């Protein structure tokens, strides 16, 4: 018994030693994963920003395609329903004519016509019945032909609608990935202590630059948004993404721009201007066409940069590589 007790007691230091080794090993493993440096964090953030620009523009573009296809489909489908209603009314009219011809034409109307002394009146009466039936049939044929054509248009629009809807559904599935990306951006920005939530109710600042005409109106609108947060897919009034801001600013000046940065660049194919001849109000596009801002004059631009930042006025030197400009 004494020996057994000694053996048990002897196991305690061994077990304790093993636990200590495990704890030291785990601690060493934890220390083997150092936190990223500021430079590494900034590099990772820059990469995420580039990815976000492309994903957001694709998401916005799919949304625009979906809305256009849905509008076209609803328009054609509404016209189809109206046309079908007219045809149904016409069919009822033809049924009524047939019943009337059977009930009164063979039994009542026919003797009345026969007893007319004037042959021309008789022929005229017979012709009016034939012409009425022929006219109704012709109209029915016309409506049915038009309906077949309209059905073809409706089916075509429905195909476009379904395609756009599928694209939107596919991107909705990717929305979690986008939000994960945005979440990582926010985390890195907070780690760097540079996250700016912005103020959705910001009154902005006054534009005092050299722009004139509708360009001045567009810039006045954009400057009034300064301080409001960037949000992917944002079209105001409390938050903006880059192309949402430029679209709304120029809409305030009476110019209709596409929704996305890439779309605005394509829209301005015949309105490109040299980067050496910029004028206030010109749209400035970054490499990859995932970002757009607006030249404000005096070597400055206004734009909605990215997640964790706000609409702001910055010098052109602070802007990512500009590959082109468009004058709305």
C-alpha positions as CSV (number, residue, x, y, z in Angstrom):
1,X,0.0,0.0,0.0
2,X,2.8,2.3,0.9
3,X,4.6,1.5,-2.4
4,X,1.4,2.0,-4.4
5,X,0.9,5.4,-2.7
6,X,4.4,6.4,-3.6
7,X,4.0,5.5,-7.2
8,X,0.8,7.5,-7.5
9,X,2.5,10.5,-5.9
10,X,5.3,10.1,-8.3
11,X,3.0,10.6,-11.2
12,X,2.0,14.1,-10.2
13,X,5.2,15.9,-11.2
14,X,5.3,14.0,-14.5
15,X,1.7,15.0,-15.4
16,X,2.3,18.6,-14.3
17,X,5.4,18.7,-16.5
18,X,3.5,17.5,-19.5
19,X,0.8,20.2,-19.0
20,X,3.5,22.8,-18.7
21,X,5.1,21.6,-22.0
22,X,1.8,21.8,-23.8
23,X,1.1,25.3,-22.4
24,X,4.5,26.5,-23.5
25,X,4.1,24.9,-26.9
26,X,0.7,26.6,-27.4
27,X,2.1,29.9,-26.2
28,X,5.0,29.5,-28.6
29,X,2.5,28.7,-31.4
30,X,0.5,31.8,-30.7
31,X,3.6,33.9,-30.7
32,X,4.5,32.4,-34.1
33,X,1.6,34.5,-35.6
34,X,2.6,38.1,-35.2
35,X,0.2,40.9,-36.0
36,X,0.6,42.4,-39.5
37,X,2.6,45.6,-39.6
38,X,1.1,48.9,-40.6
39,X,2.6,48.6,-44.0
40,X,1.1,45.1,-44.5
41,X,-2.3,46.3,-43.3
42,X,-2.2,49.2,-45.7
43,X,-1.2,46.9,-48.6
44,X,-4.0,44.5,-47.8
45,X,-6.5,47.5,-47.6
46,X,-5.4,48.8,-51.0
47,X,-6.0,45.4,-52.5
48,X,-9.4,45.1,-51.0
49,X,-10.3,48.6,-52.2
50,X,-9.5,47.7,-55.8
51,X,-11.5,44.5,-55.5
52,X,-14.4,46.4,-54.0
53,X,-14.5,48.9,-56.9
54,X,-14.9,46.2,-59.4
55,X,-17.5,44.1,-57.5
56,X,-19.6,47.2,-56.6
57,X,-19.7,48.4,-60.2
58,X,-20.7,44.9,-61.4
59,X,-23.4,44.8,-58.8
60,X,-24.8,48.2,-59.8
61,X,-24.7,47.3,-63.5
62,X,-26.7,44.1,-62.9
63,X,-29.2,46.1,-60.9
64,X,-29.6,48.6,-63.8
65,X,-30.0,45.8,-66.4
66,X,-32.6,44.1,-64.2
67,X,-34.7,47.3,-63.7
68,X,-34.7,48.1,-67.5
69,X,-35.7,44.5,-68.4
70,X,-38.5,44.6,-65.8
71,X,-39.8,47.9,-67.0
72,X,-39.8,46.7,-70.7
73,X,-41.6,43.5,-69.7
74,X,-44.2,45.2,-67.6
75,X,-44.9,47.7,-70.4
76,X,-45.4,45.0,-73.1
77,X,-47.3,42.8,-70.8
78,X,-49.7,45.6,-70.0
79,X,-50.2,46.3,-73.7
80,X,-50.9,42.6,-74.2
81,X,-53.5,42.5,-71.5
82,X,-55.3,45.6,-73.1
83,X,-55.2,43.9,-76.5
84,X,-56.5,40.6,-75.2
85,X,-59.4,42.5,-73.5
86,X,-60.3,44.2,-76.8
87,X,-60.3,40.8,-78.6
88,X,-62.5,39.3,-75.9
89,X,-65.0,42.1,-76.4
90,X,-64.9,41.6,-80.2
91,X,-65.5,37.9,-79.8
92,X,-68.5,38.6,-77.7
93,X,-69.7,41.0,-80.3
94,X,-69.4,38.3,-83.0
95,X,-71.2,35.8,-80.9
96,X,-74.0,38.3,-80.4
97,X,-74.2,38.9,-84.2
98,X,-74.4,35.1,-84.8
99,X,-77.2,34.7,-82.3
100,X,-79.0,37.7,-83.7
101,X,-78.7,36.4,-87.2
102,X,-80.0,33.0,-86.2
103,X,-82.9,34.4,-84.1
104,X,-84.0,37.4,-86.2
105,X,-82.2,37.0,-89.5
106,X,-83.8,33.6,-90.4
107,X,-87.2,34.2,-88.7
108,X,-87.8,37.9,-88.5
109,X,-85.3,40.0,-90.4
110,X,-85.4,37.9,-93.6
111,X,-89.2,38.2,-94.2
112,X,-89.0,41.9,-93.5
113,X,-86.4,42.3,-96.2
114,X,-88.3,40.1,-98.6
115,X,-91.5,42.1,-98.3
116,X,-89.7,45.3,-99.2
117,X,-91.0,46.6,-102.5
118,X,-87.7,48.4,-103.4
119,X,-85.2,45.9,-104.7
120,X,-82.3,48.3,-103.9
121,X,-83.4,48.5,-100.3
122,X,-83.5,44.7,-100.1
123,X,-80.0,44.4,-101.6
124,X,-78.7,47.2,-99.3
125,X,-80.1,45.4,-96.2
126,X,-78.5,42.1,-97.2
127,X,-75.2,43.8,-97.9
128,X,-75.2,45.6,-94.6
129,X,-75.4,42.3,-92.7
130,X,-72.7,40.8,-94.8
131,X,-70.5,43.8,-94.5
132,X,-71.0,44.0,-90.7
133,X,-69.9,40.3,-90.3
134,X,-67.0,40.8,-92.7
135,X,-65.9,43.9,-90.9
136,X,-66.1,42.2,-87.5
137,X,-64.2,39.3,-88.8
138,X,-61.5,41.5,-90.4
139,X,-61.1,43.4,-87.1
140,X,-60.9,40.2,-85.2
141,X,-58.2,38.9,-87.6
142,X,-56.3,42.2,-87.3
143,X,-56.4,42.0,-83.5
144,X,-55.3,38.4,-83.4
145,X,-52.4,39.2,-85.7
146,X,-51.4,42.1,-83.6
147,X,-51.7,40.0,-80.4
148,X,-49.5,37.3,-81.9
149,X,-46.9,39.9,-82.6
150,X,-47.3,41.4,-79.2
151,X,-46.9,38.0,-77.6
152,X,-43.6,37.6,-79.4
153,X,-42.4,40.9,-78.1
154,X,-43.7,40.1,-74.6
155,X,-41.9,36.7,-74.7
156,X,-38.7,38.4,-75.8
157,X,-39.0,40.9,-73.0
158,X,-39.8,38.1,-70.6
159,X,-36.6,36.3,-71.7
160,X,-34.6,39.5,-71.1
161,X,-36.3,39.9,-67.7
162,X,-35.5,36.3,-66.7
163,X,-31.9,36.7,-67.8
164,X,-31.5,39.9,-65.8
165,X,-33.3,38.4,-62.8
166,X,-31.0,35.4,-62.9
167,X,-28.0,37.7,-63.0
168,X,-29.3,39.7,-60.1
169,X,-30.0,36.6,-58.1
170,X,-26.4,35.4,-58.8
171,X,-25.0,38.6,-57.6
172,X,-27.3,38.6,-54.6
173,X,-25.6,35.3,-53.7
174,X,-22.3,37.1,-54.0
175,X,-23.6,39.9,-51.7
176,X,-22.4,38.0,-48.7
177,X,-18.9,38.0,-50.2
178,X,-19.1,41.7,-50.9
179,X,-20.2,42.4,-47.3
180,X,-17.5,40.2,-46.0
181,X,-15.0,42.2,-48.1
182,X,-16.5,45.5,-46.8
183,X,-16.3,44.1,-43.2
184,X,-12.6,43.3,-43.6
185,X,-12.0,46.8,-45.0
186,X,-13.7,48.4,-42.0
187,X,-11.7,46.1,-39.6
188,X,-8.4,47.2,-41.2
189,X,-9.4,50.8,-41.2
190,X,-10.2,50.7,-37.5
191,X,-6.9,48.9,-36.9
192,X,-5.2,51.9,-38.6
193,X,-7.5,54.3,-36.7
194,X,-8.6,56.0,-39.9
195,X,-12.2,54.7,-40.1
196,X,-14.6,57.6,-40.8
197,X,-18.3,56.8,-40.4
198,X,-19.3,60.2,-41.9
199,X,-22.5,62.1,-41.2
200,X,-25.6,61.2,-43.3
201,X,-27.0,64.7,-42.5
202,X,-23.9,66.6,-43.4
203,X,-24.7,70.0,-44.9
204,X,-21.6,69.8,-47.1
205,X,-19.6,72.8,-48.1
206,X,-20.1,75.7,-50.5
207,X,-18.5,75.5,-54.0
208,X,-16.6,78.6,-54.8
209,X,-14.5,77.4,-57.8
210,X,-14.4,78.6,-61.4
211,X,-17.1,76.4,-62.9
212,X,-20.0,78.0,-64.7
213,X,-23.3,76.9,-66.3
214,X,-24.6,73.4,-65.7
215,X,-21.1,72.3,-64.5
216,X,-21.3,74.7,-61.7
217,X,-24.8,73.3,-60.8
218,X,-23.4,69.8,-60.7
219,X,-20.4,70.8,-58.5
220,X,-22.6,72.7,-56.2
221,X,-24.7,69.6,-55.7
222,X,-21.6,67.4,-55.2
223,X,-20.0,69.8,-52.7
224,X,-23.3,69.8,-50.7
225,X,-22.7,66.1,-50.1
226,X,-19.2,66.5,-48.6
227,X,-19.0,64.7,-45.3
228,X,-21.6,62.1,-46.1
229,X,-20.4,58.5,-45.9
230,X,-19.5,56.2,-48.8
231,X,-21.7,53.2,-49.1
232,X,-21.5,50.6,-51.9
233,X,-24.6,50.9,-54.0
234,X,-25.4,54.3,-52.4
235,X,-27.5,56.7,-54.4
236,X,-28.2,59.2,-51.7
237,X,-29.4,61.2,-50.0
238,X,-27.6,60.0,-46.9
239,X,-24.8,58.0,-48.5
240,X,-23.1,57.6,-51.8
241,X,-20.9,55.5,-53.9
242,X,-18.6,57.1,-56.5
243,X,-20.9,56.8,-59.6
244,X,-24.0,57.4,-57.6
245,X,-22.6,60.8,-56.6
246,X,-21.6,61.8,-60.1
247,X,-24.9,60.6,-61.6
248,X,-27.0,62.6,-59.1
249,X,-24.7,65.7,-59.4
250,X,-25.1,65.9,-63.1
251,X,-28.8,65.0,-62.9
252,X,-29.2,68.1,-60.8
253,X,-27.7,70.0,-63.8
254,X,-30.1,68.4,-66.2
255,X,-27.8,65.7,-67.7
256,X,-28.7,62.0,-67.5
257,X,-25.7,59.7,-66.9
258,X,-25.7,55.9,-66.6
259,X,-25.5,54.4,-63.2
260,X,-22.1,52.9,-63.1
261,X,-18.6,54.2,-63.6
262,X,-17.9,52.0,-66.6
263,X,-21.3,52.9,-68.0
264,X,-20.5,56.6,-67.7
265,X,-17.2,56.1,-69.4
266,X,-18.8,54.3,-72.3
267,X,-21.6,57.0,-72.5
268,X,-18.9,59.6,-72.9
269,X,-17.1,57.9,-75.8
270,X,-17.6,60.9,-78.0
271,X,-17.1,63.4,-75.1
272,X,-13.6,62.4,-74.0
273,X,-11.2,65.2,-73.2
274,X,-7.4,65.3,-72.7
275,X,-6.2,65.3,-69.1
276,X,-4.2,68.4,-70.0
277,X,-7.3,70.3,-70.9
278,X,-9.6,69.5,-67.9
279,X,-12.5,71.8,-67.0
280,X,-14.5,71.9,-63.8
281,X,-17.3,69.3,-64.0
282,X,-15.4,66.8,-66.1
283,X,-15.6,63.2,-65.0
284,X,-12.4,61.5,-64.0
285,X,-12.0,57.8,-64.3
286,X,-9.5,55.5,-62.5
287,X,-7.7,52.5,-64.0
288,X,-10.0,49.6,-64.3
289,X,-13.1,51.9,-64.6
290,X,-14.2,50.9,-61.2
291,X,-14.1,54.5,-59.8
292,X,-15.1,57.9,-61.0
293,X,-14.9,61.4,-59.6
294,X,-15.5,65.0,-60.7
295,X,-12.9,67.7,-61.5
296,X,-13.6,70.8,-59.4
297,X,-10.9,73.1,-60.9
298,X,-7.8,74.4,-59.2
299,X,-6.2,71.0,-59.3
300,X,-8.9,69.5,-57.1
301,X,-11.6,66.9,-57.4
302,X,-14.7,65.8,-55.5
303,X,-15.6,62.2,-55.1
304,X,-16.9,59.4,-52.9
305,X,-13.8,57.4,-52.3
306,X,-14.4,54.0,-50.6
307,X,-15.7,52.2,-47.5
308,X,-14.8,53.9,-44.3
309,X,-14.4,57.3,-45.9
310,X,-16.7,60.2,-46.8
311,X,-17.4,62.4,-49.8
312,X,-14.5,64.8,-49.9
313,X,-12.5,67.3,-52.0
314,X,-8.9,66.2,-52.6
315,X,-6.0,67.3,-54.8
316,X,-5.6,65.3,-58.0
317,X,-2.3,64.1,-56.7
318,X,-4.1,62.1,-54.0
319,X,-6.3,60.4,-56.6
320,X,-5.6,56.9,-58.0
321,X,-4.2,56.7,-61.5
322,X,-6.5,58.6,-63.9
323,X,-6.9,57.0,-67.3
324,X,-9.4,59.3,-68.9
325,X,-11.9,62.2,-68.6
326,X,-15.4,62.8,-70.0
327,X,-17.1,66.2,-70.3
328,X,-20.9,65.7,-69.9
